[in-house]
Amino acid sequence: MRIFFLFRMDLLRNNRTMLEHSAHPPVVKRDGSIWVGRMLAADLAAVQLISRSAQSTVGRASAVIISKLGNGWLYPILGLIIFGYLGTAALRVALLGGVNAVLLHCLYPYIKRRIGRPRPFRADPRLRSLLSVLDEHSFPSGHVMTLSGVLVPIVLAWPAAVISAAALLLVMAWSRIATAHHYPSDILGGAFLGIALASPFSVYFLDLW
């Protein structure tokens, strides 16, 4: 009888434990670092793939020239184009593009230092930098961020130029990845920040002036 009583108590205790576990199932923690690691690996793989397009003499020269144009030489050329199309009305667009460029140029170095992401050729010794870098940090792409901000008022004042502007951004993006200076995510981040920061400012002043 005592054995039966102990067995009965043990059974009730086990049933109660099972009910408690069923009412409060264990929490499974998901480790987001796995997905982050995969995204970073895909980012680097994209650089390795795109950088192959600059292995030939023509590809390497094209990537270097386009990147160097993005250091500043590109913007007088854009100014001549918009003045040729808009005439004197291009003055406000040019001034606004210049203000956007200065503001973004002052902002992106600060973001780069805060993020502190090494450039692709630092992360993978197999990648070769095709020209000297302006700084050691990768995210965001300053070339793309500044160019995006300059193109915003141009497209607002000249909507037909949107396809040409997109093509110019894509070419600049290719050169920055092909030279192993940036990841695709750096390009996307730079374009997003440039457009997001320049658009409200540009819309306001174009309507005002």
C-alpha positions as CSV (number, residue, x, y, z in Angstrom):
1,M,0.0,0.0,0.0
2,R,2.8,2.4,0.8
3,I,4.5,1.5,-2.5
4,F,1.3,2.3,-4.4
5,F,1.0,5.6,-2.6
6,L,4.5,6.6,-3.5
7,F,4.0,5.6,-7.1
8,R,0.8,7.6,-7.2
9,M,2.5,10.7,-5.8
10,D,5.4,10.4,-8.3
11,L,2.9,10.1,-11.2
12,L,1.0,13.2,-10.1
13,R,4.3,15.1,-9.8
14,N,5.4,14.1,-13.3
15,N,2.0,15.0,-14.8
16,R,2.2,18.5,-13.1
17,T,5.7,19.0,-14.5
18,M,4.5,18.1,-18.0
19,L,1.6,20.5,-17.8
20,E,3.8,23.3,-16.7
21,H,6.2,22.7,-19.6
22,S,3.3,22.5,-22.0
23,A,1.8,25.8,-20.7
24,H,5.2,27.6,-20.8
25,P,7.2,26.2,-23.8
26,P,10.9,26.9,-23.7
27,V,12.0,30.0,-25.5
28,V,14.3,29.4,-28.4
29,K,16.7,32.2,-29.0
30,R,17.6,33.0,-32.6
31,D,21.2,34.0,-33.2
32,G,21.1,36.9,-35.7
33,S,24.9,36.8,-36.0
34,I,24.5,33.8,-38.4
35,W,22.5,35.9,-40.8
36,V,24.9,38.9,-40.4
37,G,27.8,36.6,-41.2
38,R,26.1,35.3,-44.3
39,M,25.3,38.9,-45.5
40,L,28.9,40.0,-45.0
41,A,30.2,36.9,-46.8
42,A,27.8,37.7,-49.7
43,D,29.0,41.3,-49.7
44,L,32.6,40.2,-50.0
45,A,31.8,37.6,-52.7
46,A,30.1,40.4,-54.8
47,V,33.3,42.5,-54.6
48,Q,35.4,39.5,-55.6
49,L,33.2,38.9,-58.6
50,I,32.8,42.5,-59.8
51,S,36.6,43.3,-59.3
52,R,37.3,40.7,-62.0
53,S,35.8,43.1,-64.5
54,A,38.7,45.5,-63.8
55,Q,41.5,42.9,-64.4
56,S,41.9,43.8,-68.1
57,T,43.8,46.9,-69.1
58,V,40.7,48.6,-70.3
59,G,38.6,47.6,-67.3
60,R,41.3,48.7,-64.8
61,A,41.8,52.1,-66.6
62,S,38.0,52.7,-66.7
63,A,37.5,52.0,-63.0
64,V,40.4,54.2,-62.0
65,I,39.4,57.1,-64.3
66,I,35.7,57.0,-63.2
67,S,36.7,56.9,-59.5
68,K,39.1,59.8,-59.9
69,L,36.4,61.8,-61.7
70,G,34.3,61.3,-58.6
71,N,36.9,63.0,-56.5
72,G,35.7,66.3,-58.0
73,W,36.4,66.6,-61.7
74,L,32.9,65.2,-62.6
75,Y,31.0,68.1,-61.1
76,P,32.2,70.9,-63.5
77,I,31.3,68.6,-66.4
78,L,27.8,68.2,-64.9
79,G,27.6,71.9,-64.5
80,L,28.4,72.5,-68.2
81,I,25.7,70.0,-69.2
82,I,22.9,71.5,-67.1
83,F,23.8,75.0,-68.1
84,G,23.7,73.9,-71.8
85,Y,20.2,72.5,-71.3
86,L,18.6,74.9,-68.7
87,G,20.4,78.1,-69.5
88,T,20.5,80.7,-66.8
89,A,17.9,78.7,-64.9
90,A,20.6,76.2,-64.1
91,L,22.3,78.6,-61.7
92,R,20.0,77.7,-58.8
93,V,20.4,74.0,-59.6
94,A,24.2,74.3,-59.7
95,L,24.3,76.3,-56.4
96,L,22.0,73.8,-54.7
97,G,24.1,70.9,-56.0
98,G,27.2,72.5,-54.7
99,V,25.7,73.1,-51.2
100,N,24.5,69.5,-51.1
101,A,28.0,68.3,-52.1
102,V,29.7,70.4,-49.4
103,L,27.3,69.3,-46.7
104,L,27.5,65.6,-47.6
105,H,31.2,65.8,-48.0
106,C,31.4,67.1,-44.4
107,L,29.0,64.5,-43.1
108,Y,30.2,61.2,-44.6
109,P,33.7,61.2,-43.0
110,Y,32.0,61.4,-39.6
111,I,29.7,58.4,-40.4
112,K,32.7,56.5,-41.7
113,R,34.7,57.0,-38.5
114,R,31.6,56.0,-36.4
115,I,31.0,52.8,-38.4
116,G,34.7,51.9,-38.8
117,R,34.2,49.3,-41.5
118,P,37.5,48.2,-43.2
119,R,37.7,48.4,-47.0
120,P,37.3,45.1,-48.9
121,F,41.0,44.9,-50.0
122,R,41.9,45.1,-46.3
123,A,39.5,42.3,-45.4
124,D,40.7,40.0,-48.3
125,P,44.4,40.0,-49.2
126,R,43.5,38.5,-52.6
127,L,41.8,41.8,-53.6
128,R,44.0,44.6,-54.9
129,S,43.3,48.3,-54.5
130,L,43.7,49.9,-57.9
131,L,44.4,53.4,-56.6
132,S,45.1,55.2,-53.3
133,V,42.3,55.7,-50.8
134,L,41.2,59.0,-49.3
135,D,40.6,57.3,-46.0
136,E,40.6,53.8,-44.5
137,H,36.9,53.3,-43.9
138,S,34.4,51.7,-46.2
139,F,30.8,52.5,-45.2
140,P,29.2,54.5,-46.7
141,S,30.6,55.2,-50.2
142,G,31.4,59.0,-50.1
143,H,31.7,59.1,-53.9
144,V,28.2,57.7,-54.3
145,M,26.7,59.7,-51.4
146,T,28.0,63.0,-52.7
147,L,27.0,62.2,-56.4
148,S,23.5,61.3,-55.3
149,G,23.1,64.5,-53.4
150,V,24.3,66.5,-56.4
151,L,22.0,64.7,-58.8
152,V,18.9,65.2,-56.7
153,P,18.3,68.9,-57.7
154,I,19.3,68.2,-61.3
155,V,16.6,65.5,-61.6
156,L,14.1,67.7,-59.8
157,A,14.6,70.5,-62.2
158,W,15.2,68.3,-65.2
159,P,13.0,65.1,-64.8
160,A,14.0,63.7,-68.2
161,A,17.6,63.3,-66.9
162,V,16.6,60.6,-64.3
163,I,17.7,57.7,-66.5
164,S,21.0,59.4,-67.3
165,A,21.5,60.1,-63.6
166,A,20.7,56.5,-62.6
167,A,23.2,55.3,-65.3
168,L,25.9,57.7,-63.9
169,L,25.3,56.4,-60.4
170,L,25.6,52.8,-61.6
171,V,28.8,53.5,-63.4
172,M,30.3,55.2,-60.3
173,A,29.1,52.3,-58.1
174,W,30.8,49.8,-60.4
175,S,34.1,51.7,-60.3
176,R,34.1,51.9,-56.5
177,I,33.5,48.1,-56.2
178,A,35.8,47.2,-59.1
179,T,38.7,49.1,-57.4
180,A,38.0,47.0,-54.2
181,H,37.3,50.1,-52.2
182,H,33.7,49.4,-51.4
183,Y,31.1,46.7,-50.8
184,P,27.7,46.8,-52.5
185,S,26.1,47.6,-49.2
186,D,28.4,50.7,-48.9
187,I,27.0,51.8,-52.3
188,L,23.4,51.3,-51.3
189,G,24.0,53.1,-48.0
190,G,25.7,56.0,-49.7
191,A,22.9,56.4,-52.3
192,F,20.2,56.2,-49.7
193,L,21.8,58.7,-47.4
194,G,22.6,61.1,-50.2
195,I,19.1,61.0,-51.7
196,A,17.4,61.1,-48.3
197,L,19.4,64.0,-46.9
198,A,19.4,66.1,-50.1
199,S,15.8,65.6,-51.2
200,P,14.0,67.7,-48.6
201,F,16.5,70.5,-48.7
202,S,16.4,70.5,-52.5
203,V,12.7,70.5,-52.8
204,Y,12.3,73.3,-50.3
205,F,14.8,75.6,-51.9
206,L,13.7,74.9,-55.5
207,D,10.2,75.8,-54.5
208,L,11.4,78.9,-52.6
209,W,13.6,80.2,-55.3
